[in-house]
Structures are given as structure tokens and as C-alpha cells.
Amino acid sequence: MSHSPIKIIQRSDLIIKDRQRKKITTPELNELKESILTRGLLQPPVAFELGDGKYLLTVGERRTRAIDLIHKENKFFQCNTQTIAIGELPVLLTDLDTDLQRREAELDENIIREDLTWQERAQALADIHNLRKSQNPTQTFKKTSEEITKKSGANTNRLQTTIRESTIIAEHLDDPAIANARSAAEAHTLILRKEENKALAALARRQQSRMVNPDLIVRQGDLLEIMPILDPDQFDLILGDPPYGIGADSGGFRDRTVVHHNYDDDIDTSRTLQQCILTEGFRLTKPRANIFMFTDIAHWEWLQRVSAQIGWTPFRRPLIWGKSDSEGLAPWGTSGPRLTTEFIFYATKGRKGLLASPIDYQRVNRVPRNERIHAAEKPVELLRKLIECSTLPGDKILDPLCGSGSTLIAAKETQRRAVGIEKDPSYYETAMANVHGEKK
């Protein structure tokens, strides 16, 4: 591939194909934007001239989008000692005129630079193999790897495996749980696990459909839509774990966690879900019932006030779950403490109260990292303690956000009946597999 000298074009004349539009976080773009403003643009995007004054972006979408932010702020920047005005874009023109050549050039250029994410590399390798296969139906992963390594000198066997896995990963990058993995290896493992859970869930659904009155039911859907249509006065306990509204879906949390929070975790979403659990939960429970809800301390006063207005009698202090003696997020880094506890809201209806009086601090190890399926997964042992102190065998429990099914597993182990609701299709499959399949 050869490049012409830098050419200044109008940003409006640049075309970015949909497949090039990667998920790039705002912090990443802002960091690159500030770097360009401070140091100048060191390497312009690469484009192919289509004719009629239009250009196709080949390499450099992240840089182009950072420049778009600079333009929106009505600022100028430097590129190769030249000042770039608002609306202008410096590019290097490439002479490649086929989709396959451009994809290979994109991979070649980006592999030697730090702006290639594992998602982009997987997509590029998958595209190259699929394009070659479209030209030659007998194309194998081995053949593609040999053709690429002629240029790069990479290990052919390792690249062959990487290409094979990349073609699988590329088909699942629209799944947030896969796209937000921290590496291609982690993404591939998640895909295999999801496929296994899907097969187990299909079997579990067939088994559940044959039951006249199953003791454990997992329903897929949004609790905001399902809870209002359930029959009233049927549950003895609501055991819920809604999002805390602390931005656990943000990049900062992703950098510090192994399993990611692939759901909206803003304060409005959290309050909406908690309100529904309290309001509809009051209607769905028997005249005498209990509710436990995991929450953040920031919601405490609100939960006390709103639950009392609905008719619950809230306990005046939170129960505390001690999940570790050392492992925990440190929101302020080394300038603040690590968080090794979480809070549980408790309230009762009809003054039922608890059947046993547990202490207000429960020390139960969190689910080990290598076993954690859901980012907010609670240990079955802890859920079992909450169930046993508030219900009797045969009683019925509702978990409106059941995740991977831990509450239903605890109900099964303690001879209670339970209904779980899960919106995310992937976690629903996991819950079905865990609750009704062979796995525990």
C-alpha cells in the first residue's frame, strides 16, 4: 500500500461505512481529543478517493471522531505544522481499490499502533477471512493465516486459531456482554458458555412446560411489564437486587471488575425499578409478607419514606453484608477506603416480621471471581440465610431481577417455591440452565 502526502479535505466529504462504526467510549474520545489539541495530530486518518469529491475512510475512525469533537468546540489543531480549520480533515490517500485490500491494510496499519482494540482486531481478521472465502469457497483458516503471515512473519498456527475464534467473536459483537469483555480470549469463553447455557435452557424449558405446577419458574421479560400482570396475594417474600444507580456500567467500573455490569445503572433507572418492586410487590404479596432488597446507602432515606407510604413497615437500619475482608472497589483509589460491604433494605407487610432473628451483619464470602457469572451475583449461602429467616418450606418467593438464578437455587435448596424474572436474554438462558438444568 502506498500513501500520497497529506491532503486536506472537507469532513463532510468523508464516508464511514457502518461496519467501521465501533463502540468507543466518551472518555476514550475525550482523551484523544485533548492529545490532538495539545500535541497535534501525529498520524492522519487514511482514506481512499472514490471520485466525485468523496472519500472512504480506510483507517482512523477513532481519530476522525475525536477531530469531530474538536470541530464541535470550534477549535483548531495542528497537523504536520499546518493549522487545520473547523470542518477540515487531513488525510493520507491510499491507492487500494478493493474491499479486501482495504481491510488488510486496515489490519496491517493498526496492528503496529496502539489504537486497535481487541474488538477491532477480531472484526478485521474475521472480515479478511470472510472476504477471501467469498472469493474462494474452499478458503481455510490455515490458508488465510499463511497468507497474512507472509507479510507479518507472525506464528501461523497461533494466527490460525486466532482467526477461527475471531470469526466466532465477530458474529456476537452486538451482544454487550461480549463486546464489553476485556480481551478476545474472555469474549470467546463467554460465547462458549452462552451456547452451553442456551442448550441447557432449551432442555429446561421443555421440562418446565411439561410440569402442571412447577415450583420454580423463570420468566423472561421486563419486571416493569411483568409484575403488574401477575396475580395478587401470592408471594410470601420479595427478594430483589436492582441496579444501585452508581454507574457500574461505566468504563471506570469495567477497568476494575472481572465480570461487567451490562445494564443501565443510572439513578433514574434504579429508582424506577425500586419503585415498581415496592409498589407492585406490595400488591403481589400475601397480607402478611416480607421484602429484602439489596441497595446502595444513597437510597436509604428514599426507600424508608416511599415504602412506608405504600404500606410496608421498613426496618430503621440496613442489614449489612460483609462480602470480603480485602477484595472491594476503591472509588477514590489509594485516597479512599475499599468497599467490602453492601446494604440490604428490609421491610415487612402486615407486621409479619421474621421467623428467626439474624444479626444485622452477615459475613458471607462473595462468589469467587473465576465462578462469577453475573457482575452483581450474590452468593447462594447469603440468599439462603435471608430466605430461611423470613419464610417456611413451601412458601413462595419472587425475585424480580433474578440474573443467573441464585435466588431460585437457594429456594430450591430450602424447599421453597419461587418465580424469577430476568430481562436480559443471555442471563435468562443462564438462569434456566442453573435452575432446571444439570448445573448448580
C-alpha positions in Angstrom: 0.0 0.0 0.0 1.3 3.5 -0.8 0.2 6.8 0.6 0.2 10.2 -1.0 1.2 13.3 1.0 -1.3 14.7 3.5 -4.4 16.1 1.8 -6.8 18.5 3.4 -10.4 17.5 2.6 -13.8 18.6 3.9 -15.0 16.4 6.8 -18.4 16.3 5.1 -16.9 14.6 2.1 -15.6 11.6 4.2 -17.7 8.4 4.2 -17.5 6.0 7.1 -19.0 2.6 6.5 -21.4 1.3 9.1 -19.1 -1.7 9.8 -16.4 0.7 10.8 -18.5 2.4 13.5 -17.0 0.9 16.6 -18.2 1.3 20.2 -15.8 4.0 21.5 -16.4 5.4 25.0 -16.6 9.1 25.6 -13.6 9.1 28.0 -11.5 7.5 25.2 -12.5 10.1 22.7 -12.0 13.0 25.1 -8.5 11.8 26.0 -7.6 11.5 22.3 -9.2 14.9 21.6 -7.1 16.6 24.3 -3.9 14.8 23.0 -4.6 16.2 19.5 -5.2 19.7 20.8 -2.0 19.6 22.9 0.4 17.7 20.7 -1.2 18.0 17.2 -2.4 15.2 15.0 0.6 12.9 14.6 -0.9 10.4 12.2 -3.8 11.5 9.9 -6.6 9.1 9.1 -6.2 7.1 5.8 -8.8 7.3 3.1 -9.5 6.1 -0.4 -10.6 8.5 -3.1 -13.9 7.4 -4.6 -14.4 10.2 -7.1 -16.9 13.0 -7.3 -15.1 14.6 -4.4 -15.9 11.8 -1.9 -13.5 9.7 0.2 -13.9 6.4 2.0 -12.3 6.1 5.4 -9.9 3.2 5.5 -8.1 3.6 8.8 -8.6 6.0 11.7 -12.2 6.2 12.8 -11.3 7.0 16.4 -9.0 9.9 15.3 -11.8 11.2 13.0 -14.4 11.2 15.7 -12.0 12.9 18.1 -11.5 15.6 15.4 -15.3 15.9 15.1 -15.4 16.8 18.8 -12.7 19.5 18.3 -14.8 20.9 15.5 -17.9 21.0 17.7 -15.9 23.1 20.2 -15.0 25.5 17.4 -11.3 24.9 17.9 -8.3 24.5 15.6 -5.5 21.9 15.8 -2.1 21.3 14.2 -1.1 18.6 11.8 2.4 18.5 10.4 2.9 22.2 11.3 -0.3 23.1 9.4 -3.3 24.6 11.1 -6.5 22.6 10.4 -9.6 24.8 10.3 -13.1 23.9 11.5 -14.7 21.5 9.1 -11.4 20.4 7.5 -9.8 17.0 7.9 -6.2 16.0 7.0 -6.0 12.5 5.4 -3.5 10.3 3.8 -4.8 8.9 0.5 -4.3 5.2 -0.2 -4.3 3.6 -3.7 -6.1 0.5 -2.6 -9.3 -0.1 -4.6 -10.8 -3.3 -3.3 -12.6 -4.1 -0.1 -10.2 -6.9 0.7 -7.1 -4.8 0.2 -8.5 -2.0 2.4 -9.4 -4.4 5.2 -5.9 -6.0 5.1 -4.3 -2.5 5.0 -6.5 -1.5 8.0 -5.3 -4.6 9.9 -1.6 -4.0 8.9 -1.7 -0.3 9.8 -3.5 -0.7 13.1 -1.6 -3.7 14.4 1.5 -1.6 14.8 -0.3 1.2 16.5 -1.9 1.3 19.9 -5.4 2.4 18.7 -6.5 -1.1 17.7 -8.8 -2.6 20.2 -9.3 -6.4 20.5 -12.8 -6.0 19.1 -11.4 -4.2 16.0 -8.7 -6.7 15.5 -11.2 -9.6 15.8 -13.6 -7.9 13.3 -10.7 -7.2 10.9 -9.4 -10.8 10.9 -13.0 -12.1 10.5 -13.6 -9.7 7.6 -10.4 -10.7 5.8 -11.1 -14.4 6.1 -14.7 -14.0 5.0 -13.7 -11.8 2.1 -11.1 -14.3 1.0 -13.7 -17.1 1.4 -16.2 -15.2 -0.7 -13.5 -15.2 -3.5 -12.5 -18.8 -2.9 -15.2 -21.0 -1.2 -12.5 -23.6 -0.3 -10.5 -21.0 1.7 -9.5 -22.4 5.1 -8.4 -20.7 8.3 -5.0 -22.2 7.8 -4.7 -20.7 4.3 -5.8 -17.2 5.5 -3.2 -17.3 8.3 -0.5 -18.4 5.9 -1.3 -15.5 3.5 -1.3 -12.9 6.3 1.9 -14.2 7.9 3.8 -13.9 4.6 3.6 -10.1 5.3 3.9 -10.0 9.1 6.1 -13.0 9.9 3.7 -14.0 12.7 3.3 -17.5 14.1 1.0 -19.3 11.6 -0.5 -21.8 14.0 -1.4 -19.2 16.6 -2.8 -16.9 14.0 -4.9 -19.7 12.5 -6.5 -20.3 15.9 -7.0 -16.5 16.4 -8.7 -16.2 13.0 -11.0 -19.1 13.8 -12.0 -17.6 17.1 -12.3 -14.1 15.6 -14.9 -15.3 13.1 -17.0 -16.6 16.0 -16.5 -13.4 18.1 -17.4 -11.1 15.2 -20.8 -12.6 15.0 -21.5 -11.8 18.6 -20.1 -8.2 18.9 -23.6 -6.8 19.0 -24.0 -8.5 22.4 -22.9 -6.0 25.1 -21.6 -8.8 27.3 -19.3 -10.0 24.5 -18.3 -6.5 23.3 -17.5 -5.4 26.8 -15.2 -8.3 27.6 -11.7 -7.3 28.4 -10.0 -9.5 25.8 -10.7 -11.7 22.8 -10.0 -14.8 24.9 -12.5 -13.7 27.5 -15.1 -13.0 24.8 -14.6 -16.4 23.2 -15.0 -18.1 26.6 -18.2 -16.1 27.3 -19.6 -17.2 23.9 -18.9 -20.8 24.5 -20.6 -20.6 27.9 -23.6 -18.8 26.5 -24.0 -21.5 23.8 -23.8 -24.2 26.5 -26.4 -22.3 28.6 -28.7 -21.9 25.6 -28.7 -25.7 25.0 -29.3 -26.4 28.7 -32.0 -23.7 28.9 -33.8 -25.2 25.9 -33.9 -28.6 27.7 -35.1 -26.9 30.9 -37.9 -25.1 29.1 -39.2 -28.4 27.7 -39.1 -29.9 31.1 -40.8 -26.9 32.7 -43.6 -26.8 30.1 -44.5 -30.4 31.0 -45.0 -29.5 34.7 -48.6 -28.7 35.7 -47.5 -26.5 38.6 -43.7 -26.1 38.7 -42.2 -25.0 41.9 -39.5 -22.9 40.2 -40.4 -20.7 37.3 -38.1 -18.3 35.3 -39.8 -15.8 33.1 -38.0 -13.7 30.5 -39.1 -10.0 30.3 -39.0 -6.6 31.9 -40.2 -6.5 35.6 -41.9 -3.2 34.8 -44.2 -5.1 32.3 -44.5 -8.5 34.1 -45.1 -7.6 37.7 -48.2 -5.5 37.0 -49.9 -8.5 35.3 -49.1 -11.2 37.9 -51.9 -12.4 40.2 -52.1 -10.6 43.6 -51.7 -12.0 47.1 -49.4 -15.0 46.2 -45.9 -14.4 47.5 -44.6 -14.6 51.0 -41.3 -12.9 50.2 -39.9 -10.4 47.7 -36.1 -10.8 47.3 -34.7 -8.3 44.9 -31.4 -6.9 43.7 -32.0 -3.9 41.4 -29.2 -1.8 40.0 -27.7 0.6 42.6 -27.6 3.7 40.3 -23.9 4.1 40.9 -22.6 4.0 37.3 -21.5 0.4 37.5 -21.9 0.2 33.7 -19.3 2.9 33.1 -15.8 2.5 31.9 -14.2 3.1 35.3 -16.0 0.1 36.8 -15.1 -2.0 33.7 -11.4 -1.3 34.3 -11.7 -2.7 37.9 -14.1 -5.6 37.5 -13.8 -9.1 36.0 -17.5 -9.6 35.1 -19.1 -6.5 33.7 -22.5 -4.7 34.5 -24.2 -4.8 31.1 -27.3 -2.9 32.1 -28.2 0.7 32.7 -27.0 1.8 36.2 -28.1 5.4 36.4 -30.0 6.8 39.4 -33.3 7.2 37.4 -33.4 3.6 36.2 -32.5 2.4 39.7 -35.3 4.4 41.4 -37.9 3.4 38.7 -37.1 -0.3 39.3 -37.1 0.0 43.1 -40.4 1.9 43.0 -42.0 -0.9 40.9 -40.7 -3.6 43.2 -42.1 -1.8 46.3 -45.4 -0.9 44.8 -46.3 -4.0 42.7 -44.5 -6.2 45.3 -47.0 -4.9 48.0 -49.9 -5.9 45.7 -48.4 -9.3 44.8 -47.6 -10.4 48.4 -49.9 -12.0 50.8 -51.5 -9.9 53.7 -48.5 -10.8 55.8 -45.2 -10.9 54.0 -41.6 -9.6 53.9 -39.2 -7.9 51.5 -35.4 -7.8 51.2 -33.8 -5.6 48.7 -30.1 -5.1 48.1 -29.3 -1.4 47.6 -26.8 1.5 47.9 -26.8 3.6 51.0 -27.6 6.6 48.9 -31.2 5.2 48.5 -31.8 4.6 52.2 -33.9 7.7 53.2 -35.9 7.4 49.9 -36.6 3.7 50.5 -37.7 4.3 54.1 -40.1 7.1 53.0 -41.6 5.5 49.9 -42.0 2.1 51.3 -43.9 3.5 54.3 -46.2 5.5 52.1 -47.0 2.3 50.1 -47.9 0.4 53.3 -44.7 -1.5 54.2 -43.2 -1.2 57.6 -39.4 -0.6 57.0 -36.8 -1.6 59.5 -35.0 1.5 60.5 -31.4 0.3 59.8 -29.9 -1.6 56.9 -28.7 -5.2 57.2 -25.0 -5.3 56.2 -23.5 -8.0 54.0 -19.7 -8.3 54.6 -18.6 -9.8 51.4 -14.8 -9.8 51.9 -12.0 -9.0 54.2 -9.9 -7.5 51.5 -11.5 -7.5 48.0 -13.5 -4.4 47.1 -13.7 -1.4 44.8 -11.9 1.7 45.9 -13.8 4.6 44.4 -11.1 7.1 45.3 -8.2 4.8 44.5 -5.5 4.9 47.1 -7.0 8.1 48.5 -10.0 6.3 50.0 -11.2 3.1 51.5 -12.1 -0.1 49.7 -15.8 -1.1 49.8 -16.2 -4.6 51.2 -19.8 -4.4 52.4 -23.2 -3.9 50.8 -26.6 -2.9 52.3 -29.9 -4.8 52.4 -33.2 -3.0 52.9 -35.7 -4.9 54.9 -39.4 -4.2 55.4 -42.5 -6.2 56.5 -46.2 -6.2 55.5 -49.0 -6.9 58.0 -46.4 -6.9 60.7 -45.4 -10.4 59.8 -41.8 -10.0 60.9 -39.1 -12.6 60.7 -39.3 -16.2 61.9 -35.8 -16.0 63.3 -33.7 -13.0 64.4 -30.5 -12.9 62.5 -27.8 -10.4 63.4 -27.7 -7.3 61.3 -24.2 -8.1 59.9 -23.8 -11.2 57.7 -20.3 -12.2 56.8 -20.5 -14.4 53.7 -17.8 -14.6 51.0 -18.8 -13.2 47.7 -18.8 -15.5 44.7 -15.2 -16.2 43.6 -14.0 -14.3 40.5 -13.5 -17.4 38.5 -17.0 -18.6 39.3 -18.9 -15.3 38.9 -21.4 -15.3 36.1 -23.3 -12.1 36.8 -21.5 -8.9 37.9 -23.9 -8.4 40.7 -24.2 -12.1 41.6 -25.0 -12.7 45.2 -23.8 -15.9 47.0 -26.4 -18.6 47.4 -25.4 -19.0 51.0 -26.4 -15.4 51.8 -29.7 -15.7 49.9 -30.4 -18.9 51.8 -30.0 -17.2 55.1 -32.4 -14.4 54.1 -35.0 -16.9 52.9 -34.8 -19.2 55.9 -35.2 -16.4 58.5 -38.3 -15.0 56.7 -40.2 -17.9 55.2 -41.2 -21.6 55.8 -40.7 -24.6 53.5 -43.4 -24.4 50.8 -43.6 -20.6 50.9 -43.4 -18.7 47.6 -40.7 -16.1 46.7 -40.4 -13.6 43.9 -37.1 -12.4 42.6 -37.9 -9.6 40.0 -34.4 -9.4 38.7 -33.1 -12.9 39.0 -29.9 -12.6 37.0 -28.2 -16.0 36.8 -30.8 -17.6 39.1 -29.1 -17.6 42.5 -32.3 -16.8 44.5 -34.1 -19.7 42.8 -31.3 -22.0 43.5 -31.4 -21.0 47.2 -35.2 -21.5 47.2 -34.8 -25.0 45.6 -32.2 -25.9 48.3 -34.6 -24.8 51.1 -37.7 -26.4 49.7 -39.4 -23.1 48.8 -41.3 -22.2 45.6 -40.0 -19.3 43.6 -40.6 -17.2 40.5 -37.8 -15.3 38.8 -38.0 -12.5 36.2 -35.0 -11.7 34.0 -34.9 -9.2 31.2 -31.6 -10.0 29.6 -31.9 -13.0 27.2 -28.5 -14.3 28.0 -28.9 -14.2 31.7 -32.4 -15.7 31.3 -30.8 -18.7 29.5 -28.2 -18.9 32.3 -30.9 -18.9 35.0 -32.9 -21.6 33.2 -29.8 -23.7 32.9 -28.8 -23.2 36.5 -32.2 -23.7 38.0 -33.6 -26.5 35.8 -30.5 -27.9 34.1 -27.9 -30.2 35.4 -25.7 -27.3 36.6 -25.9 -25.8 40.0 
